[in-house]
């Protein structure tokens, strides 16, 4: 007899989660975002002083867009000539738009990125960035959720796929 109330509660939770997903998706914007770097509203975004190896970088960022669930953001980022260590607090995918940069990975592997080049840096990775002149990049940051939240979101996506199925 106790199994029926537990099964009913689980079914109600799944139905509630599905309804929440549908309501959330129904309210999200359905238009895209496009911007030219020259029209972006850049704000100061200083590199932490203890990360700077040489130079006096002037660094700015402009938020372009965010996914409807807040799990990823798109930015324009620029800095002046300098050398610094960078620690990634999110997964980051970049595209170089202007200028160039020499990036040295923790294992010593070195990359020279120029306009049009794309790179991915996992959360927790650290590199040495050598910027010979002003650098402009676009960056997509994928924010990590705590493990329990990520597992719950995966479960909800699977439940949604099963219901839609």
Secondary structure, DSSP 8 states (H G I E B T S, - for coil): -HHHHHHHHHHHHHHHHHHHHHHHHHTS--S-----GGGS--EE----GGGEEEE---EEEEEEEE-TTSSEEEEEEEE-SEEEEEE-SSEEEEEEEESEEEEEETTS-EEEEETT-EEEE-TT-EEEEEESS-EEEEEEEE----HHHHHHHHHHHHHHHHHH-
